[in-house]
Amino acid sequence: MSSFANNIIYNFLIAFGVIVGASLMAGLAALINDHAPLKTMFNIAGSIKIWAVAVALGGTFSSFEIIEKGIFKGEVRSIIKQAVYVVIAVVGANMGYGFIRLIQKCGETMFR
């Protein structure tokens, strides 16, 4: 598999994992602190989406440097690659958020 395809998979799963992992750990913390775990998980998942994208991209500065190089040096291919990486990271973060939302909905119907 090409390096580009590998990076797409990494970006998606890292963003997904940041959302799911942080939400699950926040849910555990909510249980310890006697708060509502599903509500806490949902709130955390929504509030850290942008950070999951930043983590998946490996920090925002390197992406901006590559985009800048693409704009000022005419390297259109690098701009397109970075745009794809950003979109894939956003999709991964949103799917992680959707997964936590699904857990919340299942929990609400299970405990009724």
C-alpha positions as CSV (number, residue, x, y, z in Angstrom):
1,M,0.0,0.0,0.0
2,S,1.3,3.5,-0.7
3,S,2.4,6.0,1.9
4,F,-0.5,8.2,1.0
5,A,-3.1,5.4,1.7
6,N,-1.3,4.5,4.9
7,N,-1.5,8.1,6.1
8,I,-5.2,8.3,5.3
9,I,-5.8,5.2,7.4
10,Y,-3.7,6.5,10.2
11,N,-5.4,9.9,10.2
12,F,-8.9,8.4,10.2
13,L,-8.2,5.9,13.0
14,I,-6.2,8.3,15.2
15,A,-9.0,10.9,15.1
16,F,-11.6,8.2,15.7
17,G,-9.6,6.8,18.5
18,V,-9.0,10.2,20.2
19,I,-12.8,10.8,20.4
20,V,-13.7,7.3,21.5
21,G,-10.9,6.9,23.9
22,A,-11.3,10.2,25.6
23,S,-15.0,9.8,25.8
24,L,-14.7,6.4,27.4
25,M,-12.2,7.6,29.9
26,A,-14.4,10.6,30.7
27,G,-17.3,8.2,31.2
28,L,-15.2,6.2,33.7
29,A,-14.2,9.4,35.5
30,A,-17.9,10.3,35.6
31,L,-18.7,7.0,37.2
32,I,-16.0,7.5,39.8
33,N,-17.3,11.0,40.5
34,D,-20.9,9.9,40.7
35,H,-22.0,11.9,37.6
36,A,-24.0,10.7,34.5
37,P,-21.5,8.8,32.4
38,L,-23.4,8.9,29.1
39,K,-24.0,12.6,29.2
40,T,-20.4,13.2,30.1
41,M,-19.2,11.0,27.3
42,F,-21.4,12.9,24.8
43,N,-20.3,16.3,26.0
44,I,-16.6,15.4,25.8
45,A,-16.9,13.8,22.4
46,G,-18.5,17.0,21.1
47,S,-16.0,19.4,22.6
48,I,-12.8,17.7,21.5
49,K,-13.5,17.0,17.8
50,I,-11.1,19.8,16.7
51,W,-8.4,18.5,18.9
52,A,-8.8,15.0,17.5
53,V,-8.2,16.4,14.0
54,A,-5.1,18.3,15.2
55,V,-3.7,15.2,16.9
56,A,-4.4,13.1,13.8
57,L,-2.5,15.6,11.6
58,G,0.4,15.4,13.9
59,G,0.1,19.1,15.0
60,T,-1.3,21.8,12.9
61,F,1.9,23.7,12.1
62,S,3.4,21.1,9.8
63,S,0.2,21.0,7.8
64,F,0.2,24.7,7.5
65,E,3.8,24.7,6.4
66,I,3.1,22.2,3.6
67,I,0.0,24.2,2.5
68,E,2.1,27.4,2.5
69,K,4.8,25.7,0.4
70,G,2.1,24.5,-2.0
71,I,0.6,27.9,-2.4
72,F,3.9,29.9,-2.8
73,K,5.9,27.4,-4.6
74,G,3.2,26.0,-6.8
75,E,3.1,22.5,-5.4
76,V,-0.6,21.8,-6.0
77,R,-0.2,18.1,-5.3
78,S,0.9,18.7,-1.7
79,I,-2.1,21.0,-1.1
80,I,-4.4,18.4,-2.3
81,K,-2.8,15.7,-0.2
82,Q,-3.1,17.9,2.9
83,A,-6.7,18.7,2.1
84,V,-7.4,15.0,1.9
85,Y,-5.7,14.4,5.2
86,V,-7.7,17.1,6.9
87,V,-11.0,15.9,5.5
88,I,-10.2,12.3,6.5
89,A,-9.3,13.4,10.0
90,V,-12.6,15.3,10.3
91,V,-14.5,12.3,9.0
92,G,-12.8,10.1,11.6
93,A,-13.6,12.6,14.4
94,N,-17.2,12.8,13.3
95,M,-17.6,9.1,13.1
96,G,-16.1,8.8,16.6
97,Y,-18.6,11.4,17.7
98,G,-21.4,9.4,16.0
99,F,-20.2,6.2,17.7
100,I,-20.4,7.9,21.1
101,R,-23.9,9.2,20.2
102,L,-24.9,5.7,19.2
103,I,-23.7,4.4,22.6
104,Q,-25.7,7.2,24.3
105,K,-28.9,6.4,22.4
106,C,-28.5,2.7,23.1
107,G,-27.9,3.4,26.7
108,E,-31.0,5.6,26.9
109,T,-33.3,3.0,25.4
110,M,-31.7,0.2,27.5
111,F,-32.3,2.0,30.8
112,R,-35.9,3.1,30.2
